[in-house]
């Protein structure tokens, strides 16, 4: 067994699987933490505006 060939095969598998994994995660509702934080801030801002309008 050639360890260099194994590493090359592993990298090729990663290249093939990464897009499929990202598509699965996007379609199944998973979200990255760095994408979630700005959305949380925006929700808080909108809730504050709605509460202002209610008063």
KARA-V593646 format. One record per run of one state. SS is the DSSP state (@ for helix, = for strand, . for the rest). FROM is the first residue (numbers start at 1). TO is the last residue. If there is no record, write none. Layout:
{{SS FROM TO} {SS FROM TO}}
//
This chain:
{{. 1 2} {@ 3 28} {. 29 32} {@ 33 54} {. 55 55}}
//
